[in-house]
């Protein structure tokens, strides 16, 4: 609740100022202008709203996302346009785009692909084509697998992180959406401060919006005094607020030798030290070898975009020991035309012949991915989605459930985790390909935020992921059409929620 209140406090003043401003303008019109002139002004605003919608529709974007925003803008021409500019329009990130582009250009050539894509295509042409497209679009190469460890709960990854942090000799790079004081962060920060005192270069990127209510300027100063360097990603201001294009990535790189990622933020609920929503089910992984270079690059690019103190790219000092399989770490960017994870999940559902299973805390699907789920299940693929049993955001939970009926009718199996909240984000298909990362199946993750994901192909980590899926499913309640409300009032309410889906 504290985080939600913090976000509201930050967002409300910016929107309120805009609303008050336009209210004053209209009252002025009513008082000093003739009624028919006011009508002319209203017509002008309506025409502008239509032009706004036409511009929106012409963009290359998810059709359902554009349609929902079009409804909001037509229904509320002025307020709808303001909400779109603040909450839905990618062009609000032009300054950010400029910074990231300059940073990427300075690091150009840091990641050099080998013949992994060619090798994969010879082995599996269809999958090779998909991963080749992702590698080309994102600029991140496919690697042979070295070592990978899967963690089924946040407390497991916390213990492993602390052990690796204690061994750091050169640098520690940490990048998270939420940083919150408590056992998790304080324990890690003390270790990082000790390593900084020993000469290790320790740097932290935190999302300024994600941590708005959990990590203050006082906290930053405290840890800076102990040698840890900080920068906020895409600083969040009251008037010119940047609600979109947030850094939802979770990355830790140590000496270029190991990298961690997954759904776990640096807060105590993620390691079940606190229980705001029952048992917190989250997952993550640790990788070694040359694939770590991609995570080092991700951090370096973002650090250099916001800091005057530029980093040089630190290539992994170790060569990959080919242990079978491939991996492709990448990050999603809202300033690219392609929505990489949305494309990947759609492709996986289309390639599946046996099963596709998903973890996600939220389920707010665009048309292309929604249709891909339905088509896969309709042709007999075992499609499963594991969702929370206890929600962290009740309104978003209700919106997620609005998709259940159509999915269940098509044959998709939906499970809700009875012990608590599922924050895990993963996909597994046919024992061959899967991914673990930070991408939720919702509009914000798929279209508006910076996310990171790691695709694994025929890697041992996939068997651990499958084992965890099966074990978690035993703690779930399977939903059916019989326990879904079908009354007109419920359907109407769900329809209204769908209209506001882009805002959530």
C-alpha positions as CSV (number, residue, x, y, z in Angstrom):
1,X,0.0,0.0,0.0
2,X,2.8,2.4,0.8
3,X,4.2,2.0,-2.8
4,X,0.8,2.6,-4.3
5,X,0.2,5.7,-2.2
6,X,3.7,6.9,-3.2
7,X,2.9,6.5,-6.8
8,X,-0.4,8.3,-6.5
9,X,1.2,11.2,-4.7
10,X,3.7,11.5,-7.5
11,X,1.2,11.3,-10.3
12,X,-1.8,13.2,-9.1
13,X,-0.2,16.7,-9.0
14,X,0.9,16.5,-12.6
15,X,-2.6,15.4,-13.8
16,X,-4.4,17.8,-11.4
17,X,-2.5,20.8,-12.7
18,X,-3.5,19.9,-16.3
19,X,-7.1,19.4,-15.4
20,X,-7.4,22.6,-13.4
21,X,-5.7,24.5,-16.2
22,X,-8.3,23.3,-18.8
23,X,-11.2,23.9,-16.3
24,X,-10.1,27.6,-16.0
25,X,-9.9,27.9,-19.8
26,X,-13.5,26.6,-20.2
27,X,-14.9,28.7,-17.5
28,X,-13.3,31.7,-19.1
29,X,-14.9,30.8,-22.4
30,X,-18.3,30.4,-20.8
31,X,-18.0,33.8,-19.0
32,X,-16.6,36.0,-21.7
33,X,-17.5,34.4,-25.0
34,X,-20.8,34.0,-26.7
35,X,-22.4,30.5,-26.5
36,X,-22.1,29.8,-30.2
37,X,-18.4,30.6,-30.1
38,X,-18.0,28.1,-27.2
39,X,-19.7,25.6,-29.4
40,X,-17.2,26.3,-32.2
41,X,-14.3,25.8,-29.8
42,X,-15.9,22.4,-28.7
43,X,-16.1,21.4,-32.3
44,X,-12.5,22.3,-32.9
45,X,-11.4,20.2,-29.9
46,X,-13.5,17.3,-31.3
47,X,-11.9,17.6,-34.7
48,X,-8.5,17.7,-33.1
49,X,-9.4,14.6,-31.1
50,X,-10.3,12.8,-34.3
51,X,-7.0,13.9,-35.9
52,X,-5.2,12.7,-32.8
53,X,-6.9,9.3,-33.1
54,X,-6.1,9.0,-36.8
55,X,-2.5,9.7,-36.0
56,X,-2.6,7.0,-33.3
57,X,-4.2,4.5,-35.6
58,X,-1.6,5.1,-38.3
59,X,1.2,4.0,-36.0
60,X,2.7,0.5,-36.1
61,X,1.5,-0.8,-32.8
62,X,-0.7,-3.4,-31.2
63,X,-4.3,-2.9,-32.6
64,X,-6.1,-3.4,-29.3
65,X,-3.8,-1.0,-27.6
66,X,-4.6,1.7,-30.3
67,X,-8.3,0.9,-30.2
68,X,-8.6,1.3,-26.4
69,X,-6.7,4.6,-26.5
70,X,-8.9,5.8,-29.4
71,X,-12.0,5.1,-27.3
72,X,-10.6,7.0,-24.3
73,X,-9.6,10.0,-26.5
74,X,-13.0,10.2,-28.4
75,X,-14.9,9.9,-25.1
76,X,-12.8,12.5,-23.3
77,X,-11.1,14.6,-26.0
78,X,-9.1,16.8,-23.8
79,X,-8.5,14.6,-20.7
80,X,-8.1,11.6,-22.9
81,X,-5.4,13.3,-25.0
82,X,-3.6,14.3,-21.8
83,X,-3.7,10.8,-20.4
84,X,-2.4,9.4,-23.7
85,X,0.5,11.9,-23.7
86,X,1.4,11.0,-20.1
87,X,0.6,7.3,-20.0
88,X,0.5,5.8,-23.5
89,X,2.5,7.7,-26.0
90,X,6.0,6.5,-26.8
91,X,7.0,9.9,-28.1
92,X,7.1,11.1,-24.5
93,X,10.5,9.3,-24.4
94,X,12.2,11.4,-27.0
95,X,14.8,12.8,-24.6
96,X,15.4,9.3,-23.3
97,X,15.7,7.9,-26.8
98,X,18.3,10.5,-27.6
99,X,20.4,9.6,-24.6
100,X,20.2,5.9,-25.1
101,X,20.9,6.2,-28.8
102,X,24.1,8.2,-28.1
103,X,25.2,5.7,-25.5
104,X,24.5,2.7,-27.8
105,X,26.5,4.4,-30.6
106,X,29.4,4.9,-28.4
107,X,29.4,1.2,-27.4
108,X,28.8,0.0,-31.0
109,X,30.6,-3.2,-31.8
110,X,31.0,-4.3,-28.1
111,X,28.9,-7.4,-28.7
112,X,30.3,-9.6,-31.5
113,X,28.1,-12.5,-32.7
114,X,29.7,-15.9,-33.6
115,X,28.3,-18.7,-35.7
116,X,25.7,-19.8,-33.1
117,X,22.8,-18.7,-35.2
118,X,24.0,-20.6,-38.2
119,X,24.5,-23.7,-36.1
120,X,21.1,-23.4,-34.6
121,X,19.4,-23.0,-38.0
122,X,21.1,-26.2,-39.2
123,X,19.7,-28.0,-36.1
124,X,16.2,-26.3,-36.0
125,X,15.5,-24.0,-38.9
126,X,12.1,-22.6,-37.5
127,X,13.5,-21.7,-34.1
128,X,16.7,-20.5,-35.7
129,X,14.8,-18.1,-37.8
130,X,12.9,-16.7,-34.8
131,X,16.0,-16.2,-32.7
132,X,17.9,-14.7,-35.7
133,X,15.2,-12.1,-36.1
134,X,15.4,-11.3,-32.3
135,X,19.2,-11.0,-32.4
136,X,19.0,-8.8,-35.5
137,X,16.3,-6.5,-34.1
138,X,17.8,-6.1,-30.6
139,X,21.5,-6.3,-31.4
140,X,22.1,-9.1,-28.9
141,X,23.8,-12.3,-30.1
142,X,22.9,-15.9,-29.4
143,X,25.5,-17.8,-27.3
144,X,26.4,-21.4,-26.5
145,X,25.4,-22.3,-23.0
146,X,28.0,-22.4,-20.3
147,X,26.5,-22.7,-16.8
148,X,23.0,-21.8,-15.6
149,X,21.3,-22.2,-12.2
150,X,17.6,-21.9,-11.7
151,X,16.0,-20.5,-8.5
152,X,12.4,-21.4,-7.7
153,X,12.0,-18.7,-4.9
154,X,13.5,-15.3,-4.2
155,X,15.2,-16.5,-0.9
156,X,17.2,-19.0,-2.9
157,X,18.6,-16.3,-5.3
158,X,19.2,-14.0,-2.4
159,X,21.6,-16.5,-0.8
160,X,23.4,-17.1,-4.0
161,X,23.8,-13.4,-4.8
162,X,25.3,-12.7,-1.4
163,X,27.9,-15.5,-1.8
164,X,29.0,-14.2,-5.3
165,X,29.0,-10.5,-4.1
166,X,31.5,-11.5,-1.4
167,X,33.9,-12.8,-4.1
168,X,33.8,-9.6,-6.3
169,X,37.3,-8.4,-7.3
170,X,36.7,-5.8,-10.1
171,X,33.2,-4.6,-10.4
172,X,29.6,-5.0,-9.3
173,X,26.7,-3.7,-11.5
174,X,23.2,-3.7,-10.0
175,X,20.1,-2.5,-11.8
176,X,16.6,-3.0,-10.4
177,X,13.1,-1.5,-10.7
178,X,12.5,-1.5,-6.9
179,X,15.1,-1.0,-4.2
180,X,13.6,-1.0,-0.7
181,X,15.5,-1.0,2.6
182,X,15.2,-4.2,4.6
183,X,17.0,-7.5,5.1
184,X,17.4,-8.1,1.3
185,X,18.8,-4.7,0.3
186,X,20.6,-3.9,3.5
187,X,22.5,-7.2,3.6
188,X,23.5,-6.9,0.0
189,X,24.4,-3.2,0.3
190,X,26.7,-3.9,3.3
191,X,28.5,-6.5,1.3
192,X,28.8,-4.1,-1.6
193,X,30.1,-1.4,0.7
194,X,32.8,-3.8,2.0
195,X,33.8,-4.6,-1.5
196,X,33.9,-0.9,-2.5
197,X,36.2,-0.2,0.4
198,X,38.5,-3.0,-1.0
199,X,38.6,-1.2,-4.4
200,X,35.8,-2.9,-6.2
201,X,33.8,-0.6,-8.6
202,X,30.2,-0.8,-7.3
203,X,27.4,0.9,-9.2
204,X,23.6,0.8,-8.9
205,X,20.8,1.9,-11.2
206,X,17.4,2.1,-9.7
207,X,14.2,3.1,-11.5
208,X,13.2,6.5,-10.1
209,X,9.4,5.8,-10.4
210,X,9.5,2.1,-9.3
211,X,11.4,3.2,-6.1
212,X,9.6,6.5,-5.6
213,X,8.1,5.4,-2.2
214,X,10.9,3.0,-1.1
215,X,14.3,4.5,-1.8
216,X,14.9,8.2,-0.9
217,X,17.6,10.7,-1.5
218,X,18.6,10.1,2.1
219,X,19.1,6.4,1.4
220,X,21.2,7.2,-1.7
221,X,23.5,9.6,0.3
222,X,23.9,7.0,3.1
223,X,25.2,4.4,0.7
224,X,27.2,6.8,-1.4
225,X,29.1,7.7,1.7
226,X,30.1,4.0,1.8
227,X,31.5,4.0,-1.7
228,X,28.5,2.8,-3.8
229,X,27.7,4.9,-6.9
230,X,24.1,5.5,-7.8
231,X,22.0,6.9,-10.7
232,X,18.2,7.0,-11.0
233,X,16.8,5.8,-14.3
234,X,14.7,8.3,-16.2
235,X,14.2,10.7,-13.3
236,X,10.6,11.2,-12.3
237,X,9.4,14.8,-12.0
238,X,6.1,16.2,-10.7
239,X,5.1,18.4,-13.6
240,X,6.9,16.9,-16.6
241,X,6.4,13.4,-15.3
242,X,7.5,10.4,-17.3
243,X,5.2,7.6,-16.3
244,X,6.1,5.4,-19.2
245,X,9.4,4.0,-20.4
246,X,10.4,2.8,-16.9
247,X,13.3,0.5,-16.2
248,X,11.6,-2.7,-15.2
249,X,14.8,-4.8,-15.7
250,X,16.5,-6.8,-12.9
251,X,20.2,-7.3,-13.5
252,X,23.2,-8.1,-11.4
253,X,26.7,-8.6,-12.9
254,X,29.8,-9.5,-10.9
255,X,33.2,-9.2,-12.5
256,X,31.8,-10.1,-15.9
257,X,31.9,-13.7,-14.7
258,X,28.3,-14.2,-13.4
259,X,25.0,-12.5,-14.1
260,X,21.6,-12.8,-12.3
261,X,18.2,-11.9,-13.6
262,X,14.5,-12.9,-13.2
263,X,11.5,-11.3,-11.5
264,X,13.0,-10.6,-8.1
265,X,13.3,-7.0,-7.0
266,X,15.5,-5.9,-4.0
267,X,12.7,-5.8,-1.4
268,X,11.8,-8.1,1.5
269,X,8.5,-9.5,0.2
270,X,10.5,-11.0,-2.7
271,X,12.4,-13.2,-0.3
272,X,9.4,-13.9,1.9
273,X,10.7,-11.9,4.8
274,X,7.4,-10.0,4.7
275,X,4.1,-11.4,3.6
276,X,1.8,-8.6,2.2
277,X,0.1,-11.1,-0.2
278,X,0.8,-14.5,1.3
279,X,3.7,-16.6,0.0
280,X,5.6,-14.6,-2.7
281,X,6.4,-16.9,-5.6
282,X,9.2,-15.6,-7.8
283,X,11.9,-17.1,-9.8
284,X,15.4,-16.2,-11.2
285,X,18.6,-17.5,-12.6
286,X,22.4,-17.3,-12.6
287,X,24.4,-17.7,-15.7
288,X,28.2,-17.8,-16.5
289,X,30.2,-17.7,-19.7
290,X,30.2,-15.3,-22.6
291,X,26.4,-14.7,-22.3
292,X,27.2,-12.5,-19.2
293,X,28.6,-10.0,-21.7
294,X,25.1,-9.1,-22.8
295,X,24.0,-8.2,-19.3
296,X,27.2,-6.2,-18.8
297,X,26.4,-4.3,-22.0
298,X,22.8,-3.7,-20.9
299,X,24.0,-2.1,-17.6
300,X,26.8,-0.1,-19.3
301,X,24.5,1.4,-22.0
302,X,21.9,2.6,-19.4
303,X,24.6,3.9,-17.0
304,X,26.3,5.9,-19.7
305,X,23.0,7.4,-20.9
306,X,22.4,9.1,-17.5
307,X,25.8,9.5,-15.9
308,X,28.6,12.0,-16.8
309,X,31.1,9.4,-15.6
310,X,31.1,7.0,-18.6
311,X,31.9,3.3,-18.3
312,X,34.0,1.3,-20.7
313,X,32.5,-2.0,-21.7
314,X,34.1,-4.8,-19.6
315,X,34.1,-8.0,-21.6
316,X,33.9,-11.3,-19.8
317,X,37.3,-12.6,-18.8
318,X,36.2,-16.2,-19.3
319,X,35.4,-18.3,-22.4
320,X,32.2,-20.3,-22.6
321,X,32.5,-24.0,-21.9
322,X,29.9,-25.5,-24.3
323,X,27.6,-27.5,-22.1
324,X,24.9,-28.0,-24.7
325,X,22.1,-25.7,-25.8
326,X,22.0,-21.9,-26.5
327,X,20.9,-18.8,-24.7
328,X,20.0,-15.3,-26.0
329,X,19.8,-12.6,-23.3
330,X,18.2,-9.4,-24.7
331,X,16.3,-6.3,-23.5
332,X,12.9,-5.0,-24.7
333,X,12.8,-1.3,-25.6
334,X,9.7,0.8,-26.1
335,X,11.7,3.1,-28.4
336,X,12.1,0.2,-31.0
337,X,9.3,-0.4,-33.5
338,X,9.3,-4.1,-32.7
339,X,7.9,-5.4,-29.4
340,X,10.4,-8.2,-29.0
341,X,8.8,-10.2,-26.2
342,X,5.3,-9.9,-27.6
343,X,6.7,-11.3,-30.9
344,X,8.6,-14.0,-29.2
345,X,5.7,-15.3,-27.2
346,X,3.4,-15.2,-30.3
347,X,6.0,-17.2,-32.3
348,X,6.5,-19.8,-29.5
349,X,2.7,-20.3,-29.3
350,X,2.6,-20.8,-33.1
351,X,5.6,-23.3,-33.1
352,X,4.3,-25.4,-30.2
353,X,3.2,-28.9,-30.9
354,X,3.0,-30.4,-27.4
355,X,2.7,-27.8,-24.7
356,X,3.4,-24.2,-23.8
357,X,3.3,-23.1,-20.1
358,X,3.5,-19.6,-18.7
359,X,4.1,-17.9,-15.4
360,X,2.7,-14.3,-15.1
361,X,1.4,-12.1,-12.4
362,X,-0.8,-10.1,-14.7
363,X,-2.8,-11.1,-17.9
364,X,-3.7,-8.1,-20.1
365,X,-3.2,-9.3,-23.6
366,X,-3.1,-7.5,-27.0
367,X,-5.0,-9.0,-29.9
368,X,-2.0,-10.8,-31.5
369,X,-0.9,-12.6,-28.4
370,X,-4.5,-13.2,-27.2
371,X,-5.3,-14.9,-30.6
372,X,-2.0,-16.9,-30.4
373,X,-3.1,-18.4,-27.1
374,X,-6.5,-19.3,-28.5
375,X,-5.1,-20.7,-31.7
376,X,-2.5,-22.9,-29.9
377,X,-5.1,-24.3,-27.5
378,X,-7.7,-24.8,-30.2
379,X,-5.3,-27.0,-32.2
380,X,-4.7,-29.3,-29.2
381,X,-1.5,-27.8,-27.7
382,X,-1.5,-28.0,-23.8
383,X,-1.5,-24.3,-23.0
384,X,-1.3,-23.4,-19.3
385,X,-1.0,-20.1,-17.4
386,X,-0.1,-19.9,-13.7
387,X,-1.5,-16.8,-12.0
388,X,-1.6,-15.4,-8.5
389,X,-4.2,-16.7,-6.0
390,X,-3.8,-13.5,-3.9
391,X,-3.6,-10.3,-6.0
392,X,-1.3,-7.4,-5.2
393,X,-3.5,-5.0,-7.3
394,X,-7.2,-6.0,-7.1
395,X,-8.3,-3.8,-10.1
396,X,-5.6,-5.3,-12.3
397,X,-6.5,-8.8,-11.0
398,X,-10.1,-8.2,-12.0
399,X,-9.0,-7.0,-15.5
400,X,-6.7,-10.1,-15.8
401,X,-9.7,-12.4,-15.0
402,X,-11.7,-10.7,-17.8
403,X,-9.6,-12.7,-20.3
404,X,-10.4,-16.1,-18.6
405,X,-13.7,-16.9,-20.2
406,X,-12.4,-16.8,-23.9
407,X,-9.2,-18.5,-23.0
408,X,-10.9,-21.3,-21.1
409,X,-13.5,-21.8,-23.9
410,X,-10.5,-22.4,-26.3
411,X,-9.0,-25.0,-24.0
412,X,-6.3,-22.9,-22.2
413,X,-5.8,-24.2,-18.6
414,X,-5.5,-21.4,-16.0
415,X,-4.2,-22.1,-12.5
416,X,-4.2,-19.7,-9.5
417,X,-1.5,-20.1,-6.8
418,X,-3.4,-20.7,-3.6
419,X,-0.6,-19.8,-1.1
420,X,-0.2,-16.3,-2.4
421,X,1.1,-14.0,-5.1
422,X,2.9,-15.2,-8.3
423,X,5.4,-12.6,-9.5
424,X,7.4,-15.0,-11.7
425,X,7.7,-14.4,-15.5
426,X,8.6,-17.4,-17.6
427,X,7.6,-19.5,-20.6
428,X,8.4,-23.1,-21.4
429,X,7.6,-24.9,-24.7
430,X,7.9,-28.6,-25.7
431,X,11.0,-29.2,-23.5
432,X,13.0,-27.3,-26.2
433,X,12.7,-23.6,-25.7
434,X,11.8,-21.3,-22.9
435,X,12.6,-18.0,-21.2
436,X,12.9,-16.4,-17.8
437,X,13.0,-12.7,-17.3
438,X,11.1,-9.6,-16.2
439,X,8.3,-9.5,-18.8
440,X,4.7,-9.6,-17.5
441,X,1.9,-10.5,-19.9
442,X,0.5,-7.0,-19.8
443,X,0.5,-3.8,-21.9
444,X,3.2,-2.0,-19.7
445,X,5.7,-4.8,-19.9
446,X,5.0,-5.8,-23.5
447,X,4.8,-2.3,-25.1
448,X,5.9,0.5,-22.8
449,X,8.7,-0.5,-20.3
450,X,12.3,-1.5,-20.6
451,X,12.5,-5.2,-19.8
452,X,15.1,-8.0,-20.0
453,X,14.6,-11.6,-20.9
454,X,16.8,-14.6,-21.5
455,X,15.7,-17.2,-24.1
456,X,17.1,-20.7,-23.5
457,X,17.1,-23.5,-26.2
458,X,17.8,-27.1,-25.2
459,X,19.6,-26.0,-22.1
460,X,19.6,-28.0,-18.8
461,X,17.9,-25.1,-17.0
462,X,14.7,-25.8,-18.8
463,X,14.3,-29.1,-17.0
464,X,14.5,-27.2,-13.7
465,X,11.9,-24.7,-14.9
466,X,9.6,-27.6,-15.9
467,X,10.0,-29.3,-12.6
468,X,9.1,-26.0,-10.8
469,X,6.0,-25.5,-13.0
470,X,4.7,-29.0,-12.1
471,X,5.5,-28.5,-8.4
472,X,3.8,-25.1,-8.3
473,X,0.8,-26.3,-10.2
474,X,0.2,-28.8,-7.3
475,X,-0.3,-25.7,-5.1
476,X,-2.8,-24.1,-7.5
477,X,-6.6,-24.1,-8.0
478,X,-7.5,-24.8,-11.6
479,X,-10.2,-22.4,-12.9
480,X,-13.0,-23.6,-15.1
481,X,-15.9,-22.1,-17.0
482,X,-18.3,-23.3,-14.3
483,X,-16.8,-20.9,-11.7
484,X,-16.6,-17.9,-14.1
485,X,-19.5,-15.4,-13.8
486,X,-21.4,-15.0,-17.0
487,X,-24.1,-12.5,-16.0
488,X,-24.5,-9.3,-18.2
489,X,-23.5,-7.0,-15.4
490,X,-20.1,-8.8,-14.9
491,X,-19.5,-8.8,-18.6
492,X,-20.3,-5.0,-18.8
493,X,-17.9,-4.3,-15.9
494,X,-15.2,-6.3,-17.6
495,X,-15.8,-4.4,-20.8
496,X,-15.3,-1.1,-19.0
497,X,-12.1,-2.4,-17.4
498,X,-10.8,-3.3,-20.8
499,X,-11.3,0.3,-22.0
500,X,-8.9,1.4,-19.2
501,X,-6.5,-1.5,-19.7
502,X,-3.8,0.8,-21.3
503,X,-3.7,2.8,-18.1
504,X,-2.9,-0.2,-15.9
